[in-house]
């Protein structure tokens, strides 16, 4: 009994940690920014609060290897910063993260004519409500391409921007019999939800009834959020 009890404690702890971390969904946690002289490129990370409650959170920069002579924009949970006059901040507090809301984090870099070198920017995101932390990493390079990044995604969306419709394609396999795509605006308000045909690998979703603007397209297999994409609709 003395051996079993510590084992059960460890097992319960691991299960609790897994289920807790699974409640914040990340489009990715490592974003690559492909740099070229005098051109601004962005790396995006989207976080969805799939808890049933609001959470309190904050962040701090763990590592900032960016060249301060580059033009840099950093947008966190509430504010966008640039290094035009001051260095990027090392930490910040966030408004309450509402249940079901989606937050966009992004880094934009224009290296101007300065040397382009591989480097990283790492942010620690602290969920104060559930006492968990995750890291977000932006890495600069000159070798990656959008095709390289997209090839790792489970679902692809095209064309983007969309006019009358957008294609949603599974890169491998097919959609499950309970797969749906939920479309929301940037405030997190759901506009509509559409069922995807079971066994299909490519589905066409009409966007003709959406007003021009930006939307989040979120694909669910059952209760699991499997992919998210920011889509621009232009008529």
C-alpha positions as CSV (number, residue, x, y, z in Angstrom):
1,X,0.0,0.0,0.0
2,X,2.9,2.4,0.8
3,X,4.2,1.9,-2.8
4,X,0.8,2.2,-4.5
5,X,-0.2,5.5,-2.8
6,X,2.7,7.6,-4.2
7,X,2.1,6.1,-7.6
8,X,-1.5,7.1,-7.6
9,X,-0.6,10.6,-6.4
10,X,1.8,11.0,-9.3
11,X,-0.7,9.6,-11.8
12,X,-3.5,11.9,-10.7
13,X,-1.1,14.9,-10.8
14,X,-0.1,14.0,-14.4
15,X,-3.7,13.6,-15.5
16,X,-4.8,16.9,-13.9
17,X,-1.9,18.7,-15.6
18,X,-2.7,17.3,-19.0
19,X,-6.4,18.2,-18.8
20,X,-5.6,21.7,-17.5
21,X,-3.1,22.6,-20.2
22,X,-5.5,21.2,-22.8
23,X,-8.0,24.0,-22.1
24,X,-5.9,26.7,-23.8
25,X,-5.7,25.9,-27.5
26,X,-2.8,27.3,-29.5
27,X,-2.7,27.6,-33.3
28,X,1.0,27.0,-32.8
29,X,3.5,27.8,-30.2
30,X,6.5,28.4,-32.5
31,X,6.0,31.0,-35.2
32,X,8.6,31.4,-38.0
33,X,9.2,34.9,-39.5
34,X,11.0,34.8,-42.9
35,X,13.0,38.0,-43.2
36,X,14.1,40.0,-46.2
37,X,15.5,43.5,-46.4
38,X,13.1,46.4,-46.3
39,X,10.0,44.2,-46.2
40,X,7.8,43.6,-43.1
41,X,6.8,40.1,-42.3
42,X,4.6,38.8,-39.5
43,X,4.4,35.7,-37.3
44,X,1.0,35.0,-35.8
45,X,0.0,32.9,-32.8
46,X,-3.7,32.5,-31.9
47,X,-4.9,31.4,-28.4
48,X,-8.4,30.2,-27.7
49,X,-9.8,30.0,-24.2
50,X,-11.8,26.7,-24.2
51,X,-12.3,26.8,-20.5
52,X,-15.9,27.4,-19.4
53,X,-14.7,30.4,-17.3
54,X,-12.8,33.6,-17.7
55,X,-9.1,33.5,-16.7
56,X,-6.6,36.0,-15.4
57,X,-3.2,36.0,-17.2
58,X,-0.1,38.0,-17.8
59,X,3.2,37.5,-19.7
60,X,6.9,38.2,-19.5
61,X,9.7,38.1,-22.1
62,X,12.0,35.2,-21.4
63,X,14.4,35.9,-24.3
64,X,14.7,38.8,-26.8
65,X,17.4,38.3,-29.3
66,X,16.0,40.7,-31.9
67,X,18.3,43.3,-33.4
68,X,17.0,46.6,-32.0
69,X,18.0,48.4,-35.2
70,X,15.2,46.4,-37.0
71,X,11.7,47.9,-37.1
72,X,9.8,45.6,-34.7
73,X,6.1,45.5,-33.8
74,X,4.9,43.2,-31.0
75,X,1.2,42.8,-30.3
76,X,0.2,40.9,-27.1
77,X,-3.1,40.2,-25.5
78,X,-4.1,43.8,-25.2
79,X,-1.6,46.2,-26.7
80,X,0.7,46.7,-29.7
81,X,4.2,48.0,-29.1
82,X,7.0,49.2,-31.4
83,X,10.7,49.9,-30.8
84,X,10.6,53.2,-32.6
85,X,11.5,55.2,-29.5
86,X,11.9,52.6,-26.7
87,X,12.8,48.9,-26.4
88,X,10.0,46.4,-26.3
89,X,8.6,45.9,-22.8
90,X,9.8,42.9,-20.8
91,X,6.4,42.0,-19.3
92,X,2.7,43.0,-19.2
93,X,-0.7,42.3,-17.7
94,X,-3.7,41.2,-19.8
95,X,-7.4,41.9,-19.4
96,X,-9.5,38.9,-18.3
97,X,-9.5,36.2,-21.1
98,X,-13.1,35.5,-21.7
99,X,-14.4,32.0,-22.0
100,X,-14.5,31.1,-25.7
101,X,-12.6,34.2,-26.8
102,X,-9.7,34.1,-29.3
103,X,-6.6,36.4,-28.9
104,X,-4.1,37.1,-31.6
105,X,-0.5,37.6,-30.7
106,X,1.9,38.7,-33.4
107,X,5.4,39.9,-34.1
108,X,6.2,42.0,-37.2
109,X,9.7,42.7,-38.3
110,X,11.3,44.8,-41.1
111,X,15.0,44.4,-40.9
112,X,15.6,47.4,-43.1
113,X,19.1,47.2,-44.5
114,X,20.5,45.8,-41.2
115,X,22.1,42.3,-41.1
116,X,19.6,39.5,-41.0
117,X,20.5,36.8,-38.5
118,X,18.5,33.9,-37.0
119,X,17.3,34.8,-33.6
120,X,14.4,34.1,-31.2
121,X,11.9,36.0,-29.1
122,X,10.3,33.9,-26.3
123,X,7.4,34.9,-24.2
124,X,6.1,33.1,-21.1
125,X,2.3,33.3,-20.8
126,X,1.0,32.7,-17.2
127,X,-2.5,31.5,-16.6
128,X,-2.9,32.9,-13.1
129,X,-6.4,31.4,-12.6
130,X,-5.2,27.8,-13.1
131,X,-1.5,28.4,-12.2
132,X,-0.1,27.1,-15.4
133,X,2.4,28.6,-17.9
134,X,3.2,28.1,-21.6
135,X,5.9,29.6,-23.9
136,X,5.4,31.3,-27.2
137,X,8.4,31.6,-29.5
138,X,9.0,33.6,-32.6
139,X,12.1,32.6,-34.7
140,X,13.6,34.6,-37.5
141,X,15.1,32.9,-40.6
142,X,15.7,33.5,-44.2
143,X,15.0,30.0,-45.5
144,X,11.5,29.1,-44.6
145,X,8.5,29.7,-46.8
146,X,4.7,29.8,-46.4
147,X,4.5,26.4,-48.1
148,X,6.9,24.9,-45.5
149,X,4.7,26.2,-42.7
150,X,1.4,25.3,-44.3
151,X,2.6,21.7,-44.9
152,X,2.5,21.0,-41.2
153,X,-1.1,22.1,-40.7
154,X,-3.9,19.6,-40.4
155,X,-6.3,21.8,-42.4
156,X,-5.7,24.3,-45.2
157,X,-7.9,27.2,-46.2
158,X,-7.9,28.8,-49.7
159,X,-8.2,31.2,-51.3
160,X,-7.5,33.7,-48.6
161,X,-8.7,36.5,-49.0
162,X,-12.0,34.9,-50.0
163,X,-14.8,36.3,-52.1
164,X,-17.9,34.1,-52.5
165,X,-16.5,30.9,-51.0
166,X,-13.5,29.3,-49.3
167,X,-12.2,25.7,-49.6
168,X,-11.4,23.9,-46.4
169,X,-9.1,20.9,-47.1
170,X,-7.7,18.1,-44.9
171,X,-4.1,17.6,-45.6
172,X,-4.4,13.9,-44.7
173,X,-7.5,11.7,-44.2
174,X,-11.0,13.0,-44.2
175,X,-13.4,14.8,-42.0
176,X,-15.2,12.9,-39.3
177,X,-19.0,12.5,-39.2
178,X,-19.3,15.2,-36.6
179,X,-16.8,17.7,-37.9
180,X,-18.0,21.4,-38.1
181,X,-16.5,24.7,-38.9
182,X,-17.4,27.6,-36.6
183,X,-17.0,31.2,-38.0
184,X,-16.6,34.1,-35.5
185,X,-15.7,37.7,-35.8
186,X,-12.6,39.2,-34.1
187,X,-14.6,39.8,-30.9
188,X,-15.2,36.1,-30.6
189,X,-18.9,36.3,-31.5
190,X,-20.0,33.3,-33.5
191,X,-21.5,34.1,-36.8
192,X,-22.5,30.7,-38.0
193,X,-21.5,27.0,-37.7
194,X,-21.5,24.6,-40.7
195,X,-21.3,20.8,-40.7
196,X,-18.7,19.2,-42.9
197,X,-19.5,16.1,-44.9
198,X,-18.3,12.9,-43.4
199,X,-15.6,11.2,-45.4
200,X,-14.9,14.4,-47.5
201,X,-11.4,15.8,-47.6
202,X,-12.3,19.1,-49.2
203,X,-15.3,21.2,-48.4
204,X,-16.5,24.5,-50.0
205,X,-17.9,27.0,-47.5
206,X,-19.9,30.0,-48.7
207,X,-18.7,33.4,-47.6
208,X,-21.1,35.4,-49.7
209,X,-23.3,36.2,-46.7
210,X,-20.4,37.5,-44.7
211,X,-19.7,41.2,-44.7
212,X,-16.2,42.3,-45.7
213,X,-13.7,41.9,-42.9
214,X,-11.6,39.5,-40.8
215,X,-13.0,36.3,-39.3
216,X,-11.8,33.2,-37.4
217,X,-12.6,29.9,-39.1
218,X,-12.3,27.1,-36.4
219,X,-12.6,23.4,-37.4
220,X,-13.8,21.0,-34.8
221,X,-13.7,17.2,-34.9
222,X,-16.3,16.4,-32.3
223,X,-15.5,18.5,-29.3
224,X,-11.8,19.0,-30.2
225,X,-10.6,22.1,-31.9
226,X,-8.2,20.9,-34.6
227,X,-7.4,24.0,-36.7
228,X,-7.9,27.8,-36.7
229,X,-7.4,30.2,-39.5
230,X,-7.8,34.0,-39.8
231,X,-9.7,34.6,-43.1
232,X,-10.2,37.9,-44.9
233,X,-13.5,38.3,-46.8
234,X,-13.5,40.8,-49.7
235,X,-16.4,41.2,-52.1
